[in-house]
Amino acid sequence: MNFPLAIDANKAILLRIVAGLVAMLGGLSVKTVRRHIHLYALAILRPTESATRRLIAILAHEISVPIRRARNALKAGIPKGKGTRIPAFGLFDKRKNVDPKTKRVPGYGPSVRGFDDEEYFPPPKSTPHSDDLVNAGPLMRRLLALQQALGDLPRQARRLARMLGSGKAKWPRAMRPGRPPGHRAKGSHPVDEVLADCHELALMALNEPPERTPP
């Protein structure tokens, strides 16, 4: 398998997907977007980030670094990005929460104190509309972080290798077990095929068996 060629080919597709998202949103400087556009962009952004992490994991696998103190090691998951500063790209998949104790029932709890006093009843919830304007700041910062990571994959690979070599990373590997974040069994967007490609390449590069999990 020619891994450098495969990485370059998938990187080019991912860069085109990111450029398409930026164009659809109206540029990286927009402050608000319609809710349905925001949700669609997130649905494409998540698998794009996952595919990028797998390209970085392939490159990091060949890097040998001395064990040193971790510097600003990021926790697993996707950086939220606050303010105007571009966050560092998250190198680790967000792990699935399998602890039943952390499950929460959405909405208001049973806190009624009296049935005759209206002040004890929760206010009615407003129904979100697809055309509502929502804050685009966190989404744009994630896009910028992704764009920067794709622009210099070797640097991101060195970051990952240092974090894993330090022994202080939250997880022993960048990829979580099972299906990657953003995986859609019946997805029709080009990113779905790219993610499947990158995931398979990463398993091959890391000498790991294909993961057989229910679709």
C-alpha positions as CSV (number, residue, x, y, z in Angstrom):
1,M,0.0,0.0,0.0
2,N,1.3,3.4,-1.0
3,F,0.3,5.3,2.1
4,P,1.8,8.8,1.0
5,L,-0.2,8.7,-2.2
6,A,-3.4,7.6,-0.4
7,I,-2.9,10.4,2.2
8,D,-2.4,13.0,-0.5
9,A,-5.5,11.9,-2.4
10,N,-7.7,11.9,0.6
11,K,-6.3,15.2,1.9
12,A,-7.1,16.9,-1.5
13,I,-10.8,15.7,-1.2
14,L,-11.1,16.8,2.4
15,L,-9.7,20.2,1.5
16,R,-12.4,20.5,-1.2
17,I,-15.1,19.5,1.2
18,V,-13.9,22.2,3.7
19,A,-13.8,24.8,0.9
20,G,-17.4,23.8,0.0
21,L,-18.6,24.2,3.5
22,V,-17.0,27.6,3.9
23,A,-18.6,28.7,0.6
24,M,-22.0,27.4,1.6
25,L,-21.8,29.3,5.0
26,G,-20.9,32.5,3.2
27,G,-17.2,32.7,4.3
28,L,-15.4,32.4,7.6
29,S,-16.2,35.8,8.8
30,V,-20.0,35.3,9.1
31,K,-21.5,35.7,12.6
32,T,-24.8,33.9,12.3
33,V,-26.3,31.3,9.9
34,R,-29.7,29.7,9.5
35,R,-30.3,26.8,11.8
36,H,-30.8,24.2,9.0
37,I,-27.6,25.3,7.3
38,H,-25.7,25.1,10.6
39,L,-27.0,21.6,11.3
40,Y,-26.1,20.4,7.8
41,A,-22.6,21.9,8.1
42,L,-22.1,20.1,11.4
43,A,-23.2,16.8,9.9
44,I,-20.5,17.1,7.2
45,L,-17.9,18.6,9.5
46,R,-17.8,15.8,12.0
47,P,-16.9,13.0,9.6
48,T,-14.4,15.4,7.9
49,E,-12.6,15.9,11.3
50,S,-12.7,12.1,11.9
51,A,-11.1,11.4,8.5
52,T,-8.4,14.0,9.1
53,R,-7.6,12.4,12.5
54,R,-7.0,9.1,10.8
55,L,-4.6,10.6,8.3
56,I,-2.7,12.2,11.2
57,A,-2.6,8.9,13.0
58,I,-1.1,7.2,10.0
59,L,1.7,9.8,9.8
60,A,2.3,9.7,13.6
61,H,2.7,6.0,13.6
62,E,6.0,6.3,11.8
63,I,7.4,9.0,14.1
64,S,9.7,8.1,17.0
65,V,10.0,10.8,19.6
66,P,11.8,10.9,23.0
67,I,9.5,10.7,26.0
68,R,9.1,14.2,27.4
69,R,6.7,16.2,29.4
70,A,3.4,16.8,27.7
71,R,2.8,20.4,26.7
72,N,-0.7,21.7,26.6
73,A,-2.1,18.2,25.9
74,L,-5.7,18.4,24.8
75,K,-8.4,16.1,26.2
76,A,-10.2,13.7,24.0
77,G,-12.9,15.2,21.9
78,I,-13.5,18.3,19.7
79,P,-12.3,21.7,20.9
80,K,-15.1,24.1,21.5
81,G,-13.1,27.2,20.8
82,K,-14.0,30.3,22.7
83,G,-13.3,33.9,21.9
84,T,-11.7,34.7,18.5
85,R,-8.6,32.5,18.9
86,I,-8.4,29.5,16.6
87,P,-8.3,26.3,18.8
88,A,-5.8,23.5,18.2
89,F,-7.3,20.7,16.2
90,G,-8.5,17.8,18.4
91,L,-6.3,14.8,17.7
92,F,-8.4,12.3,19.6
93,D,-11.8,10.9,18.9
94,K,-14.5,11.7,21.4
95,R,-15.2,8.5,23.3
96,K,-18.7,7.1,23.6
97,N,-20.4,7.5,27.0
98,V,-21.4,4.1,28.1
99,D,-21.9,4.9,31.8
100,P,-25.6,4.6,32.5
101,K,-25.2,6.8,35.6
102,T,-24.5,9.8,33.6
103,K,-27.7,9.6,31.5
104,R,-30.0,12.5,32.1
105,V,-33.7,12.9,31.2
106,P,-34.1,16.0,29.2
107,G,-36.6,18.7,30.2
108,Y,-37.9,19.8,33.6
109,G,-38.1,17.4,36.5
110,P,-41.1,16.8,38.8
111,S,-40.8,20.0,40.9
112,V,-44.5,20.8,41.2
113,R,-45.3,22.2,44.7
114,G,-48.9,23.1,44.2
115,F,-51.4,22.5,41.5
116,D,-53.3,25.8,42.1
117,D,-50.4,28.2,41.7
118,E,-49.2,28.9,38.1
119,E,-45.8,30.0,39.2
120,Y,-44.8,26.5,40.0
121,F,-45.3,25.3,36.4
122,P,-42.4,25.6,34.0
123,P,-42.7,28.1,31.1
124,P,-43.6,26.7,27.8
125,K,-40.7,25.8,25.5
126,S,-40.2,27.7,22.3
127,T,-40.0,25.4,19.3
128,P,-36.8,25.9,17.3
129,H,-37.4,26.9,13.6
130,S,-35.1,25.8,10.8
131,D,-34.8,29.4,9.6
132,D,-33.8,30.8,13.1
133,L,-30.4,32.5,13.1
134,V,-27.8,30.8,15.3
135,N,-24.3,31.8,16.4
136,A,-21.8,30.6,13.9
137,G,-18.7,31.4,15.9
138,P,-17.9,27.9,17.3
139,L,-18.5,26.3,14.0
140,M,-16.2,28.7,12.2
141,R,-13.4,28.1,14.7
142,R,-13.7,24.4,14.2
143,L,-13.5,24.9,10.4
144,L,-10.4,27.1,10.8
145,A,-8.8,24.5,13.1
146,L,-9.6,21.8,10.6
147,Q,-8.3,23.9,7.7
148,Q,-5.0,24.5,9.5
149,A,-4.6,20.9,10.4
150,L,-5.1,19.8,6.8
151,G,-2.6,22.4,5.7
152,D,0.2,20.9,7.7
153,L,-0.5,17.2,8.5
154,P,3.1,16.4,9.4
155,R,3.1,19.0,12.2
156,Q,-0.1,17.6,13.6
157,A,1.4,14.1,13.4
158,R,4.4,15.3,15.4
159,R,1.9,16.7,18.0
160,L,0.1,13.4,18.2
161,A,3.4,11.4,18.5
162,R,4.6,13.7,21.3
163,M,1.3,13.4,23.2
164,L,1.3,9.6,22.9
165,G,5.0,9.3,23.6
166,S,4.7,11.3,26.8
167,G,2.4,8.8,28.3
168,K,0.1,11.5,29.6
169,A,-2.5,11.5,26.9
170,K,-6.0,10.7,28.1
171,W,-6.3,7.8,25.7
172,P,-3.6,5.3,24.5
173,R,-4.6,5.7,20.8
174,A,-6.2,8.5,18.8
175,M,-9.0,6.4,17.3
176,R,-11.8,5.1,19.5
177,P,-12.8,1.4,19.1
178,G,-15.7,0.7,16.7
179,R,-17.1,3.0,14.1
180,P,-15.5,6.5,13.8
181,P,-17.3,9.6,14.9
182,G,-19.5,10.8,12.0
183,H,-19.9,7.4,10.5
184,R,-23.1,7.0,8.5
185,A,-23.9,3.6,7.1
186,K,-26.1,5.0,4.4
187,G,-24.4,8.4,3.9
188,S,-24.4,9.7,0.3
189,H,-22.1,12.7,0.8
190,P,-18.5,12.3,-0.6
191,V,-17.1,12.6,3.0
192,D,-18.7,9.3,3.9
193,E,-16.6,7.4,1.4
194,V,-13.5,9.4,2.4
195,L,-14.0,8.6,6.1
196,A,-14.4,4.9,5.3
197,D,-11.2,5.0,3.2
198,C,-9.2,6.8,5.8
199,H,-10.4,4.6,8.6
200,E,-9.4,1.4,6.7
201,L,-6.1,3.0,5.8
202,A,-5.4,3.8,9.5
203,L,-6.2,0.3,10.6
204,M,-3.8,-1.1,8.0
205,A,-1.1,1.4,8.9
206,L,-1.4,0.6,12.6
207,N,-1.4,-3.1,11.9
208,E,-4.8,-3.5,13.5
209,P,-7.5,-6.0,12.3
210,P,-10.6,-4.7,10.7
211,E,-13.2,-3.8,13.3
212,R,-16.4,-5.9,13.0
213,T,-19.1,-3.9,14.6
214,P,-22.8,-3.8,13.9
215,P,-23.8,-1.2,11.2
